[in-house]
């Protein structure tokens, strides 16, 4: 797979401009022979949208997302697009997965909501998403999700080879891309693509530092703090080599020892609280 990640600010609260940006970016990624393009969290509207969500949220099969599907089809490029989803009056922080033929093959709703504002605006999702894109099995998380090791391990145990993570993260949390993302890749021996925003939206300022990490924890591509389209080749053989080495974390787990211990700890915590 040749992966493209796009670190950007977009146009705050303007879905029309952001769709035009998507088309331009898809053309540029396709020109570099990319198979898969990942965009930041809530790319379509901006992240810090507050009560504008009522005006800007989209149904997953709505007109605007059908335009995104047409772009994927036109450029024969799979796309992971972050957007505010509306479903029967309920809102979700979602990422739509579109394959290279323009089919809507998956919709992931962020499970771990961050902070009071997200919890006010959105309901949490309850299902994982995995789908094969260009020969790699892709698992999808959004931002705060990847800070929970259980989330990545769950996807890895289900066969994920690439964890795609649209994000919108601000200071002071630079330790997440710098430390947590390489750790998640290494401990699960998977690729991780972490795609952040840049710029300011009202009181929030995003710091970029998007990156793609290999299954050995090495950095394959990294952005600074500017608008950037990065492309990199992902070799599935790298996963197989890591997992057949002396350190094979998934194969050498001892789950019968972990889970009873966790259940005991949880029970004790509940009783003491």
N, C-alpha and C positions, 0 to 999 in steps of 0.2 A: 504494500500500500504506500502511496505517496500522500502524506497528510499535509493539509494546510490549516494553519490557525491564524485568526485575524484579531489582533489587539487594536481596539479603536474606542472612540468616544461616541460615535454616531451623532444624531441630532435629537436632543432631549425632547420627548413628548411628540415626535413627528414621525408617524409610521410611514407616511408617503416618502419622505426623504430617506428614511432608513431602508425601505424597500429598494430605492434607487441605488443606495450604497451596497446593498446585498448583490444586486445585479452586476455592479462594477467589480465588486470583490470576487464574485464567482467567475467572471470573465478572466480576471487576472490569475486566479488560482488554476483555472482550466488551461490557461496559456502556459503555466508551469507544469502541466501534466498531472495535477493533483487529482486524486480519486475522492477525497473526503475533505470538506471544509467545516471547521468548528468556529462558531461565533460566541461572543460573551453572553453572560446571563442577562435576560430581559433585553436582548439586542433591539427588539422591534420598537420599544418605547423608551428605553432608559430604565435604570434600576430604581431611582429615587422618586417614583411616580406618585406616591401618596394617593389621595382620593381621585386623581385623574384616572385611576384604574377603571372606574365606572364607565368612563368614556372610551378608553383605549383598549380594554381587554377584548380578546378575539376568541370566537369558537374555533376549535382546532380544524374544522373543515370549512371555515369561512373564506370569504373572497380574498383577503390579503394573504392568507397562508396558501391558498390555491395559486396565487401569483408566485410564491416562493417555490412551490412544486414545479411550476412552469420554468422557472429559472434553473432548477436542478436538471430538469429534462433537457433544456436548451444546451446546457454546458456539459451534460453527461457527468454530473458531479453530485455525489451524496452531500447533504447539508444537515448540520445540527444547529437549529435556530432557537434561541431563547426568546420567550414571549410570555405575556400575561394572558392566561387562558380563562375564558368565561364559559361556564357550564351550568346552565339552569340557575343563573344568579349567584353561583359560587365561583370564586376566583382561585386560581392556582398559579404558582411560579413554575412554569413548564418549559420543556425543551422538546421541540418537534424534530423527529428524525425522518428525513426524506431520502429515498435512495436515488441512484443515478438515472432512473427512468421516470422520476417524478412521483413515485408512489409514497404515500404517507405510511411508513412502515412501523412507526412507534411514537408514543407520546409519553414523556416522563414528567411526573409531577414531583417537585422537590419534597423530600420526606422530612428532613431536619430544617425547620424554619429558624432563621437567625434573628434574635432580638424582638422587641415589642412591636416594631412597625411591621415586620413581615408577618408576625402572628396576628396582627390586627387585620391586615389586608387579605391574607391567603389562608386557605385550608391546606393541611399537609397531604401529600400523596401517600399511597400505601402499597405500591407495586414497583418492583425493579424492572428495568428495561435492558434487554440484550438482543442484539441483532447483528448478523454477519454483513459487513461492508467490505468489499474489495478483498475478500479472503481472510479478514480478521474478525473475530467475534468481539463486538463493541458493547461495553456496558456504559450506561449513562448515569452520572451524578451531577448535582448542581451545587457549586460553592461549598457551603458549610457541611454538606453531606460527606465530603471526602475527609473531613476532620475526625470522622468516626471510623476507626479501623475496622469495625464490624461490617460497615457498609461495603468497603472495598473487598474485604475477605469473602463476604457473601457472593459478590459478583465473580470473584476469581474462582471460587469453588463451583460456580455454575458454568465455568468455562470462559469467562471474559479474558481477552488478550490485550485489549486496549480499553482503558477507562477514560472516557471523554467528559471533561468537566468545564462547562461554561461557568464563569464566576464574575462577581463584582465585589472586589475586596479593597479596603482602604487602609491607610495607616491607623494603628501601629502594627498591623498584622503581617509584616513582611516575613516573619518566620514560617508562615504557611507555605508560600512558594519555595522559600529557600531551604527549609528543613523537612516539613511534613510531606510535601509532594514527592521528593526523592525517596523518602522512607516508605511511603505507600507503594511505590513502584517496586522497590527492592524487596520488601517483606512479602509481596505477593508475586514477584517475578513476572510483572506485566508492564506494558507501556502505559504511561499516564500523560494525557494532554490537558493542560490547565490554562484556560484562556480568559484573561482578565480585561477589564475596561481601563481607559485612561481618562484624564480630564476631570471636570467638576460638574456636579449636578446639585444645585442649591448648596446645602451644607456638607455634602460628601465630595471627597476628592480621591480618585482611584489611582493606584500607583503602577499599574501594568505588571511587569516582571512575568509575563506569560512564558510558558515553557513546555517542552516535550521531554520526558524522562524515559530512559530505557529500562528493561527488566533487571539490569544490574545496578540501577540507581544512577547511572551516568546521564549527563545532560546532552541531549541530541540537538536541541535548538532552544534558544532563550532570547527573549525580547528585553529591551530596557524600559523606558518610560514614554516612548513615542509611539505613534501609530505605526503598526508593523504587520505585514503579511509574511509569515514564516512558512517554509515548506521543508519537509524532511521525509526521508524514506524509512519505513518501518519494516524490518525484516522479521517475519514470524520465526525464522530459525533461531533468532537471538533468545526467544523465550524457551524454545526446546533445549538450547545449549545450557541456559541458566538452570533449568529444572532438572537436567540430567547431570549437573555438577555435584560436587561433594555436599553443597548446601542446597537442599530442595525443601523449602519451607512447607509447601502444601502437602507433600508426600509424608513428611516426617512429623506432622502435627500429632498430638495425642488428645483428641477431642473428648474421649471418655473421662479424662481427668479434668479438663477445663470446665465443662458445663455443670457437673454437680457442684463444683466449688463456687461457680458464679451464682447458682440457684441458692446455695446456702448463704452467701454474702448478701444477696438481694433480700432474702427472707429476714436476715438479721437487721438489715438497714431499715426495712419497712417497720419491723417491730419496735425499733429504737426511736423512730421518728414520730 
